[in-house]
Amino acid sequence: MGATTALSTRDRILDAATELFYSQGIRAVSADKIIERAGITKVTFYRHFRTKDTLVVAYLERQAAWERAALDGVRESAGDAAEAFRRFAAGIGSAICRPGFRGCSFINAAAEYADPDSPVRKVVAEHRAWYRESFTAMLAQLDVADAEQAADELMMLRDGAMLSGYLGEPSRVGDALERAIFAVIDAGR
């Protein structure tokens, strides 16, 4: 019973942090605000997360797990890499049209943590490396000659789509992203 309670308390803290960090920005949210939203005490908060930065790392690791599961699910269900890319673009198109969309959690975190050696930036870098490796593998399945270079280009497109969805006209981003992805693929064959 104790492990379950501890897990649910940790999850409650992460849920509160996820909502607040994403909607207001990491630096703008105090530990006190998270404590209040989670309905816990300071002692409980610090029992689970020694510092706010350890909570930020946990928040990003959780977000990374969700994004990885989503892309892995798309890859498994799509049947081929081309269809997986179509579904990936559609998924981004759908996500950016949701109320409260504020861009990519990882880009936002990197903007708030300038030190590339910080634990937060390391999580961001690891997640971006995972995306790049996934894209490289998918592009290789499509016989793209320089899959690594094309994966770098797709990362730029993904980043641009996430920013355009937040700052621009989100309803057109998914289709534009799909066209751009296939332009990169076609150019690489």
N, C-alpha and C positions, 0 to 999 in steps of 0.2 A: 504494500500500500504506500509506503514512504517514497519508493522510487517513482510510482505513478504520480503522486502529488508533486514531487520535485520536477518531474518532466512537464506536467501541466502548468506549473508555475513558470518554469523556464519558457515554455511555449507562449504563455500569456504575456510575458515580458517581451518576447520576440514579436508577437503579434502587435503589441502596442508600439514597439519601436519601428516595425515595418511601416505601419500606418503613418506615424509621425515623421519618420525620416523621409519617406517618399513624398508626403504632402507638404512638408515645411522645410526640408533640408536638414542634413545631419547636424551641422554646427548650430543651427537655430533651435534645436531641441535639446533641452537640458535633461539630465538624469531625473531630476525632480518631476518633470513633465511626464516622462515615461512611467515613473513610479506611480504617479497619480492616475494615469490612464490604465495601467495594469491593475490598480487597486491593491498594491502591496506596500510593504514598509521598505525603508532604506536598507535595513539589515538584510531583508530577503533579497533585494536587488543585488546588493554587493556579495551576497553568498553565491549567487549564480553568475555574476559578471563583475570581476574585480575592478574594471574601469569601463568607462563609456566606450573606449576604443575596442575593448574585447567584445562588447555588444555589437558594435558596428561590423566587426569581422564576422560574428555569428550571423548577423542580418544578411550580409553579402553572401556568405556561404550557403545560407538557406535559399536566397534568391538564385544563386548559381545552380543549386540542386533542382529547383523548379524549372529553370530554363533548360538545363541538360535533359531532364526527364521529358520535357515538351519536345525538344528537337529529336531526341532518341525515339520517342513515340511516333513522330512524324516520319522519321526514316524507316522505322519498322513497318508502319502501316501503308506507306506510299507505294511500295513495290519497286520503285526505281528512284535514282537520285534526281532525275528531272522533275518528277512529281513531288518529291520531297522538297525541292527548292520552291516549287509553286505553292505548296502548302505552308512552307516557312514564310514566304512573302505575304500570303493571305493571313497568316496568324499575326504577323506584325501589323498588317493593315487593320485587322480587327482590334488588336490591343490598343492601338493609338487612338481609336475612335471612342474608347470608353471614357466616361466622365472621370475627371481627376487625373488623366494621363499627364505625367510630368517628365517624360523622356526615360532614358535608360538609367537604372539604379547605379550601374557601374560607372558610366560616364559622369553622372552627378557626384558620386563619391570621389572619383579621381579629381574632379574640379575642386573639391573641398579639402583634399589632402595633397598638398604640393610635393611632399617628400616622397620620391619614388621608392625609398627604402622602408617606408612605414608599413606595418602589417596590413593596413587597409589597401594600400596600392599593390601590395603583393597578391592579395586575393583578386583584385581587379586584373592584374597581369596574368595570373593563372587562368582565370575564366576566359579572358580574351585568347589566350594560347589554346585553350580547349576548343573554342569556336573555330579558330583558324585550323586546327588539326581536323576537326569535323568537316569543315568546308573542303579542305584539301582532299580528304578521303572521298567525299561525294563527287568532287570535280574529277578525280582520277577515274571514278566509275564511268564518267561521261567522256573519257578520253581527251580531257583538256591537256594540252602539251605541257604547259608549265603550271601545274595545279597549285603550287605554293604561291606563285605570283598572283594567280587568279583569286586565290583565297584571301590574299591581302586586299585585293580590289573589292571583294565581296564584303570584307570587314568594313571598309570605308563606306560602302553602300548601306550596310546595316546601320552603321553609326549615323550616317546622314538621314536615313529614314526615321530613326528614332528622334533625332533633333527636329526634322521637318514635321513629324507628327505632333510635336509639342509646340513648335514655334510657327508652323505654317498651316496649310490646309490638310488636315489629316485624312479626309475622305478620299483623296487621290493618291496617297502615298503607297498603299499596298500594290496597286496596279503598276505604278511607276517603278517600284522596287522590283517587281517580277520582270518587267521589260528590261531593266538595267542588268539584272542578274543574268538573263539569257543573252544579252548583248556581250557580256564578259565571257560567257561560256562559248558562244558562237565565234568570238574573236580568237579564242584559245584553241580551237580545233583545227 
